[in-house]
Amino acid sequence: MVQVQVHIVGVAVDSSAQHLILLKPLDDDAGRMLPIWIGPQEATSILIAVEGAHAPRPLSHDLMKTLLEAVGASVERVDVTKIEDGTFYAEISLRTQSGRLVLDSRPSDAIAIAARVDAPIWVNDDVLEEAGIADENEKADPVDEEARLDEFRKFLDDVDPEDFQG
């Protein structure tokens, strides 16, 4: 099974007010991105972690990070493993005192935790092939930021969240 390491490009809201996270392969000459629709609380949690901000009170993912630290476990990696009937699946691989442990997870929760602990995020290539989209920003002139934003807005206006629910 081939996997591709990705990074979080950002969190956005599409034209129907649905939140999504955009993942992009680190070394992707094909210009692909993976949109995963997520809930508003998860979107907020991921955005806070990506921006390095702190909530006034710990969010659920902050608590999960603290719990892992308290029991001496660490996150080795997060994997988006499959997509079935428009639903994405993920796993969190932990290093614990008793060995490696792999937990089933929603991608939004796994990514929110990975963003907090700086763990690598991987996507199975078949998931990227099935649900990935062309990164229209790759075609834009990198100097012209407004054109890049317009392309992204066009993507959000045209995309159907029902195709990629996660």
Secondary structure, DSSP 8 states (H G I E B T S, - for coil): --EEEEEEEEEEE-TTS-EEEEEEETT-TT-EEEEEEE-HHHHHHHHHHHHT---SS--HHHHHHHHHHHTT-EEEEEEEEEEETTEEEEEEEEEETTEEEEEEE-HHHHHHHHHHHT--EEEEHHHHHHH-EE-GGGGS-TT-HHHHHHHHHHHHHH--GGGGB-
